[in-house]
């Protein structure tokens, strides 16, 4: 890539973000994401527990014609 100039970029954005206060909105995001993470784990556990039962032709989801 001839002709491409690279250099160092300096910014004060991270320092400005560190000075921002932790608000109620941040707590709501953290609690919401944590709740979704827990529910996802429960869902995976339930599906894993039921997978053997669903494979059984006498008990599982079988299409009968």
FIMITOR-483527 format. One line per 5 residues: number of its first residue (from 0); their letters; for each residue x, y, z of N, C-alpha, C, O, CB. Coordinates in pm, 1 decimal. Atoms other than C-alpha are relative to their C-alpha. Glycine has a CB too. Layout:
NUM	a	X,Y,Z,X,Y,Z,X,Y,Z,X,Y,Z,X,Y,Z; ... $
//
This chain:
0	xxxxx	83.7,-116.9,0.0,0.0,0.0,0.0,88.9,124.2,0.0,112.4,185.1,104.3,-95.6,-0.7,121.1; -86.5,-116.9,12.5,221.6,275.5,-124.4,-82.2,126.8,14.8,-196.6,133.8,-29.9,74.2,-0.7,-134.9; 66.4,-128.2,-12.5,132.1,629.4,-34.5,-91.1,13.6,120.9,-154.2,117.8,138.8,-77.8,25.4,-121.1; 85.3,-7.2,-118.6,-52.3,547.6,288.1,83.1,52.2,115.3,188.5,-2.5,147.9,-62.1,-139.0,34.6; -72.0,-56.8,-113.2,54.4,762.1,577.0,-61.7,-51.1,129.9,-183.6,-49.9,146.9,-2.3,155.1,-4.9 $
5	xxxxx	46.9,43.3,-132.0,29.9,623.9,927.9,63.7,89.9,104.0,176.2,136.7,87.0,34.4,-150.7,27.3; -52.2,-84.4,-106.5,75.1,820.9,1242.5,-71.5,-29.6,129.6,-156.0,-118.7,138.2,-13.8,147.8,-35.6; 59.3,19.0,-131.6,-20.0,848.5,1602.4,-114.7,99.2,17.4,-101.1,218.2,-10.9,106.3,17.7,112.3; 116.3,-84.4,-25.0,-363.7,980.4,1691.8,-10.5,20.9,149.9,-12.1,-75.3,226.7,-131.1,-63.4,-57.8; 17.0,-29.8,-141.8,-398.2,1155.7,2024.7,-140.0,56.1,21.0,-190.3,134.7,-59.3,108.8,100.2,50.4 $
10	xxxxx	135.9,-43.7,-29.9,-735.2,1213.3,2185.1,-18.2,6.7,150.9,52.5,-60.0,226.4,-104.5,-95.1,-63.9; 32.1,-8.0,-142.3,-879.9,1308.4,2520.4,-135.5,-63.4,30.8,-188.5,-45.3,140.5,1.0,145.3,46.0; 132.2,61.2,-18.3,-1203.6,1110.6,2475.0,-0.8,-100.9,115.3,-92.7,-95.3,197.0,-44.3,-68.9,-129.2; 4.7,92.9,-114.7,-1111.5,823.9,2716.6,3.7,71.2,134.7,-65.4,30.6,228.2,115.8,-97.4,-7.8; -5.7,-73.8,-126.9,-1022.9,1073.5,2988.9,-133.1,69.0,28.2,-178.2,72.6,142.6,114.1,104.0,-2.6 $
15	xxxxx	129.3,-64.1,-18.5,-1347.6,1260.8,2932.4,-105.5,-101.6,41.0,-189.7,-72.2,125.8,-42.8,71.9,-127.7; 97.5,103.4,-36.1,-1547.3,935.6,2950.1,20.2,-47.8,143.0,-77.2,-79.3,211.4,9.8,-118.3,-96.2; -27.1,42.4,-137.2,-1375.0,839.3,3277.1,-55.6,98.6,102.1,-84.4,60.5,215.6,149.6,-16.7,21.0; 51.9,-100.5,-92.4,-1497.8,1163.2,3432.8,-151.6,3.5,5.8,-207.8,71.9,91.3,50.9,135.1,-38.3; 146.0,-1.0,0.4,-1863.7,1095.4,3349.1,-54.0,-75.8,121.3,6.1,-174.5,163.7,-54.2,-61.8,-130.7 $
20	xxxxx	56.0,69.6,-117.3,-2084.9,994.2,3643.5,-71.2,-129.5,-41.3,-122.7,-142.6,-152.4,-98.7,92.6,75.6; 71.4,126.2,18.2,-2228.1,644.5,3677.7,-145.4,25.0,36.7,-176.1,53.0,152.6,62.4,-115.9,87.1; 138.6,-40.4,-20.0,-2601.6,700.1,3637.3,-90.7,-121.8,14.6,-48.1,-236.4,-0.1,-47.2,87.5,-116.3; 101.6,105.3,-13.5,-2920.0,502.1,3694.7,-14.1,-78.3,-130.4,-37.5,-199.1,-129.0,-136.2,60.8,40.5; 10.8,63.9,131.0,-2930.7,429.4,3321.6,104.1,-110.4,-15.3,73.4,-215.5,-71.6,16.3,103.8,-111.9 $
25	xxxxx	-105.0,101.1,8.1,-2601.0,238.5,3346.3,-37.9,-124.6,80.1,-16.1,-237.3,35.7,133.2,57.2,50.6; 43.7,113.4,-81.5,-2740.3,23.1,3628.2,-110.2,-77.9,-69.5,-113.3,-200.8,-62.3,-48.2,47.8,136.8; 108.4,67.8,71.2,-3049.9,-52.2,3420.1,55.0,-87.2,-113.3,5.7,-197.6,-136.6,-99.9,103.0,-55.9; -61.1,78.3,108.1,-2832.9,-168.5,3129.4,69.0,-123.3,57.2,54.6,-233.0,3.2,101.3,86.1,-79.9; -71.5,112.9,-60.9,-2617.9,-387.7,3356.1,-97.9,-104.9,51.4,-77.7,-224.3,29.0,90.2,48.7,114.9 $
30	xxxxx	98.7,94.2,-52.9,-2919.8,-544.1,3528.6,-75.6,-68.3,-114.4,-101.1,-188.6,-108.5,-99.1,72.4,94.0; 70.2,58.7,114.1,-3101.1,-595.5,3196.9,83.9,-103.9,-71.9,34.8,-212.2,-103.7,-40.7,108.0,-97.2; -87.2,97.0,67.7,-2804.8,-764.8,3031.6,25.9,-122.6,87.4,32.6,-234.6,36.8,133.2,65.8,-38.0; -19.4,113.1,-90.3,-2745.0,-979.5,3340.3,-121.9,-91.2,3.2,-108.5,-213.6,6.1,31.1,49.5,140.3; 123.2,78.8,0.5,-3108.8,-1090.0,3342.4,-11.2,-82.6,-127.0,-45.0,-200.9,-122.0,-121.9,91.1,14.2 $
35	xxxxx	5.2,72.5,128.0,-3097.0,-1183.4,2974.4,102.8,-111.5,-2.5,74.9,-219.2,-55.1,23.5,95.8,-118.1; -105.2,101.2,-4.2,-2771.1,-1373.0,3031.5,-45.8,-119.5,83.7,-24.8,-234.2,44.4,131.1,59.6,57.4; 49.4,108.0,-85.9,-2928.6,-1574.5,3315.7,-111.8,-77.1,-69.7,-112.8,-200.2,-67.1,-50.1,56.2,134.6; 108.8,67.8,70.3,-3243.7,-1648.0,3113.2,50.8,-84.0,-116.1,-4.0,-190.7,-144.0,-100.6,101.4,-50.5; -58.9,78.3,108.9,-3031.0,-1764.1,2820.9,60.7,-128.5,54.9,46.7,-234.3,-6.5,107.2,82.3,-75.2 $
40	xxxxx	-56.6,120.3,-61.7,-2847.2,-2005.6,3050.9,-107.4,-97.7,43.8,-90.6,-218.8,29.9,85.8,37.6,119.0; 110.9,86.8,-41.1,-3176.6,-2138.4,3189.0,-59.9,-69.1,-121.6,-89.8,-188.4,-117.9,-108.6,80.9,74.7; 57.6,57.3,121.8,-3311.4,-2188.8,2837.8,88.5,-111.2,-56.0,38.1,-216.0,-96.6,-20.4,109.2,-105.8; -92.1,102.4,50.2,-3000.7,-2380.6,2729.3,-4.2,-122.9,89.8,1.4,-235.5,40.4,144.3,55.3,-8.6; 7.1,111.9,-93.6,-3021.8,-2595.6,3042.9,-128.1,-80.5,-20.2,-124.9,-203.6,-19.9,8.1,50.8,144.3 $
45	xxxxx	128.1,69.7,19.8,-3389.9,-2677.1,2985.5,2.3,-79.6,-129.8,-39.1,-195.5,-131.5,-117.5,100.6,-1.4; -4.8,70.5,128.7,-3335.8,-2767.8,2619.6,94.4,-119.9,9.5,64.9,-226.4,-44.6,45.3,95.8,-113.7; -92.6,112.1,-16.6,-3036.6,-2983.2,2713.4,-59.2,-112.9,82.0,-33.8,-230.4,55.2,127.2,47.3,64.7; 62.6,102.6,-83.2,-3237.1,-3163.0,2978.4,-111.1,-73.6,-73.7,-130.9,-193.1,-51.9,-55.3,62.2,126.6; 111.8,60.8,71.2,-3531.7,-3228.6,2747.6,39.8,-69.9,-129.0,-41.6,-141.6,-187.2,-101.8,103.9,-30.5 $
50	xxxxx	-37.5,53.6,131.2,-3333.3,-3333.5,2442.1,-10.8,-152.8,-5.8,-56.6,-207.3,-106.2,142.2,42.8,-34.7; 11.3,146.1,-0.1,-3314.4,-3701.1,2541.2,-145.7,-45.0,1.9,-181.7,-142.5,-64.1,73.9,-58.8,120.2; 141.2,37.0,-5.9,-3684.7,-3712.6,2624.0,-68.7,25.6,-133.7,-159.1,-48.7,-172.0,-71.0,77.6,111.5; 62.6,-31.1,128.0,-3774.6,-3553.1,2292.1,43.4,-95.9,-110.2,-25.5,-109.2,-211.3,32.4,142.0,-40.2; -47.2,95.9,100.6,-3571.2,-3811.1,2099.8,-73.3,-133.8,8.9,-79.1,-209.0,-88.4,149.6,-22.7,15.8 $
55	xxxxx	69.5,126.8,-21.2,-3768.9,-4099.8,2245.9,-127.8,-3.7,-84.2,-212.5,84.5,-70.4,-32.9,-20.3,150.5; 117.6,3.1,87.5,-4029.8,-4207.5,1987.1,-132.4,-18.8,74.7,-237.5,16.9,21.4,15.7,-110.2,-100.6; 126.0,20.2,-72.0,-4286.0,-4300.8,2254.1,-43.6,124.7,77.2,-162.4,142.3,104.0,13.4,-117.2,95.9; 32.7,-117.7,-80.3,-4268.2,-3972.9,2447.1,19.9,131.2,-73.3,-43.7,231.4,-40.5,82.3,0.6,124.0; -43.4,-125.7,59.5,-4118.8,-3715.8,2217.2,-95.2,58.4,-100.8,-212.8,22.6,-107.2,129.7,-18.6,-63.8 $
60	xxxxx	78.0,-67.8,103.2,-4239.2,-3500.0,1935.7,3.7,-82.9,-126.6,94.0,-68.9,-209.0,53.6,142.9,-26.4; 4.1,90.7,112.8,-4337.6,-3759.2,1681.7,-122.7,35.5,-85.0,-232.5,54.8,-32.9,-4.3,-149.4,47.6; 111.8,-24.7,91.6,-4551.4,-3691.1,1376.2,-58.8,-134.9,-35.5,8.5,-219.0,-95.0,45.5,78.8,-129.3; 66.3,128.2,29.7,-4801.2,-3975.0,1347.2,-96.1,21.9,-114.4,-173.4,117.8,-115.4,-74.9,-57.1,125.2; 87.4,-11.9,117.9,-4979.0,-4030.0,1020.1,-99.3,-111.7,-4.3,-180.9,-118.2,-96.2,81.0,1.2,-128.3 $
//
